[in-house]
Amino acid sequence: MLKQHLYLITLVALSSCATMDCESVEKDADFRSSIVEGQFIQLDAGHTYYNYSPGTGTPLVLVHSFSVPSYQWDHTTDLAIERGLPVISLDLYGRGNSSNPDTTYTVELFADQVIQLLDHLGIQEKVNLSGISMGGRVISQIASQQPDRINALIFVSPAGFADDAETAGPVAGSAITEEEIEEFIETDFPNRAEGQREDFLDKEGLDGWIDLYRPQLRFKHFARALLSTNRNAREMSEENKKIGQQDYPVHFIWGADDVVCPLEDGRYNALRWIPRAELHVVDACGHMPHIEKTEVFDRIFFDIIL
C-alpha cells in the first residue's frame, strides 16, 4: 500500500524546516489530482482522502493516530485485503492528504468524518472499528454516538484511558493565534519527524518511516491542526463508560513498553470502564505494535480477534 504515497518521492529528500519551506503546499484541487492512489470525497468539513477495498464479511475500519496519517495502517490493510476482508482507512482532517480546514479540531469532528465516510460508501452494517493512539479517542466517540454500528472495537495503544482527571487545556475551544503557530513551527517542526522514533522501543532502522512523515511539514495549516487538536483534547470517561454498557466485543492491544500512552497509565480505567474487554499485551514493544511487532500483532488482530 505504500505505493499510494508516491507523491512523497519528490519531497522526502528535504529533511527539515532548515532545508524546506514549511507549510508551503496548499491541499487544493491540483494537489488532489497529483495523488495517484486512493480517493477523495467532499464531506462537511473538507475533502477526505480514503482507501476502500470491498470484500466479504464484516467491514474493517482503521483510524490512525495523532499526527501520522493512514499510511501507518498499510501493512494491516494489505493483510486484510489478502484475507478477503472489506477494509477502509482514511486521513483525518489536518493529516495526510485530507483537507486542513480552518476549524476547531475535536474528537467530534473526527468521529463525524468517519461516520460521514461510511455513509458515503453505503456501509450501514456493523463494522469492526480499530483506532490507534488518538484514534482510540475517535473510535470511543463513534461507538458512544452510534453503538448500533459497532460489531467490535479494537483499541491499539489508545489515548483516552489515562485518568479520570484528563482534561483539555485551559483555553479549550479558543482560536489558535498566528503567534502560537509561528512559535510552534519554529520550535517543534525542526525535530517533529525525528521525534517519531519515540513511538518505538527499538529506535534503529526507522529512516524510511521518518521520511514518510516529513512532507506533512510542508502542508499549509498543519501546525494549526495539531495545536487545535491538542487544545481540544478532553477526557473520554463518559463515552467509554457507555461502551461498557454495550455487549459487543472490545479488545485492547498494547505495547508493554509504550511511553506515549503507557499501559500502566491506561490499564486500570480501560478494564474498569469496559469490564468485558480483553487486554493483549505485546512484550518488548512501544507505541506502534502493528509496526514494531508485526507478526505478534497480526496473530492477535486477525487470528484471535477477527
HELIX and SHEET records of a PDB file:
HELIX    1   1 LEU A    2  THR A   10  5                                   9    
HELIX    2   2 ALA A   29  SER A   33  1                                   5    
HELIX    3   3 SER A   70  TRP A   73  5                                   4    
HELIX    4   4 ASP A   74  GLU A   82  1                                   9    
HELIX    5   5 VAL A  107  HIS A  120  1                                  14    
HELIX    6   6 MET A  134  GLN A  145  1                                  12    
HELIX    7   7 PRO A  147  ARG A  149  5                                   3    
HELIX    8   8 GLU A  178  THR A  187  1                                  10    
HELIX    9   9 PHE A  189  ARG A  192  1                                   4    
HELIX   10  10 GLU A  194  ASP A  199  5                                   6    
HELIX   11  11 ASP A  207  TYR A  213  1                                   7    
HELIX   12  12 ARG A  214  ARG A  218  5                                   5    
HELIX   13  13 PHE A  222  ARG A  231  1                                  10    
HELIX   14  14 SER A  237  GLY A  244  1                                   8    
HELIX   15  15 LEU A  263  TRP A  273  1                                  11    
HELIX   16  16 PRO A  289  GLU A  292  1                                   4    
HELIX   17  17 THR A  294  ASP A  298  1                                   5    
HELIX   18  18 ARG A  299  ILE A  305  3                                   7    
SHEET    1   A 8 GLN A  39  LEU A  43  0                                        
SHEET    2   A 8 GLY A  46  SER A  53 -1                                        
SHEET    3   A 8 VAL A  87  LEU A  90 -1                                        
SHEET    4   A 8 LEU A  60  VAL A  63  1                                        
SHEET    5   A 8 VAL A 127  ILE A 132  1                                        
SHEET    6   A 8 ILE A 150  VAL A 156  1                                        
SHEET    7   A 8 VAL A 250  GLY A 255  1                                        
SHEET    8   A 8 GLU A 278  VAL A 282  1                                        
END                                                                             
